[in-house]
Amino acid sequence: MCRRSGTEGEELKGKSSSSVRPNLFYAK
């Protein structure tokens, strides 16, 4: 499910690359 969160975050905040960074931390 961690991967799903990461992919969803990237799609939702694809423009904000900095916003995707915190998402990766959550996936960990």
NUDO-192942 format. One record per residue (C-alpha): residue number from 1; residue in three letters; chain; x, z, y. Coordinates in Angstrom, 3 decimals. Each point is the difference from the previous one (the first is absolute). Layout:
N
<node><resi>NUM</resi><resn>Ala</resn><chain>A</chain><X>X</X><Z>Z</Z><Y>Y</Y></node>
...
END
This chain:
28
<node><resi>1</resi><resn>Met</resn><chain>A</chain><X>0.000</X><Z>0.000</Z><Y>0.000</Y></node>
<node><resi>2</resi><resn>Cys</resn><chain>A</chain><X>2.996</X><Z>0.521</Z><Y>2.268</Y></node>
<node><resi>3</resi><resn>Arg</resn><chain>A</chain><X>0.606</X><Z>-3.730</Z><Y>0.016</Y></node>
<node><resi>4</resi><resn>Arg</resn><chain>A</chain><X>-3.602</X><Z>-0.664</Z><Y>0.960</Y></node>
<node><resi>5</resi><resn>Ser</resn><chain>A</chain><X>0.367</X><Z>2.260</Z><Y>3.050</Y></node>
<node><resi>6</resi><resn>Gly</resn><chain>A</chain><X>3.182</X><Z>-1.818</Z><Y>1.031</Y></node>
<node><resi>7</resi><resn>Thr</resn><chain>A</chain><X>-1.554</X><Z>-3.457</Z><Y>-0.327</Y></node>
<node><resi>8</resi><resn>Glu</resn><chain>A</chain><X>-3.152</X><Z>1.075</Z><Y>1.816</Y></node>
<node><resi>9</resi><resn>Gly</resn><chain>A</chain><X>2.021</X><Z>1.554</Z><Y>2.816</Y></node>
<node><resi>10</resi><resn>Glu</resn><chain>A</chain><X>2.039</X><Z>-3.184</Z><Y>0.345</Y></node>
<node><resi>11</resi><resn>Glu</resn><chain>A</chain><X>-3.121</X><Z>-2.151</Z><Y>0.215</Y></node>
<node><resi>12</resi><resn>Leu</resn><chain>A</chain><X>-1.781</X><Z>2.367</Z><Y>2.394</Y></node>
<node><resi>13</resi><resn>Lys</resn><chain>A</chain><X>3.112</X><Z>0.578</Z><Y>2.128</Y></node>
<node><resi>14</resi><resn>Gly</resn><chain>A</chain><X>1.874</X><Z>-3.202</Z><Y>-0.791</Y></node>
<node><resi>15</resi><resn>Lys</resn><chain>A</chain><X>0.758</X><Z>-0.495</Z><Y>3.685</Y></node>
<node><resi>16</resi><resn>Ser</resn><chain>A</chain><X>1.280</X><Z>3.565</Z><Y>0.458</Y></node>
<node><resi>17</resi><resn>Ser</resn><chain>A</chain><X>3.052</X><Z>0.002</Z><Y>-2.250</Y></node>
<node><resi>18</resi><resn>Ser</resn><chain>A</chain><X>0.917</X><Z>3.467</Z><Y>1.306</Y></node>
<node><resi>19</resi><resn>Ser</resn><chain>A</chain><X>-3.420</X><Z>1.244</Z><Y>-1.169</Y></node>
<node><resi>20</resi><resn>Val</resn><chain>A</chain><X>0.696</X><Z>-1.324</Z><Y>-3.487</Y></node>
<node><resi>21</resi><resn>Arg</resn><chain>A</chain><X>3.171</X><Z>2.088</Z><Y>-0.198</Y></node>
<node><resi>22</resi><resn>Pro</resn><chain>A</chain><X>-1.889</X><Z>3.326</Z><Y>-0.198</Y></node>
<node><resi>23</resi><resn>Asn</resn><chain>A</chain><X>-2.235</X><Z>-1.555</Z><Y>-2.651</Y></node>
<node><resi>24</resi><resn>Leu</resn><chain>A</chain><X>3.053</X><Z>-0.589</Z><Y>-2.215</Y></node>
<node><resi>25</resi><resn>Phe</resn><chain>A</chain><X>0.848</X><Z>3.685</Z><Y>0.321</Y></node>
<node><resi>26</resi><resn>Tyr</resn><chain>A</chain><X>-3.491</X><Z>0.899</Z><Y>-1.210</Y></node>
<node><resi>27</resi><resn>Ala</resn><chain>A</chain><X>0.412</X><Z>-2.312</Z><Y>-2.983</Y></node>
<node><resi>28</resi><resn>Lys</resn><chain>A</chain><X>3.104</X><Z>1.962</Z><Y>-0.979</Y></node>
END
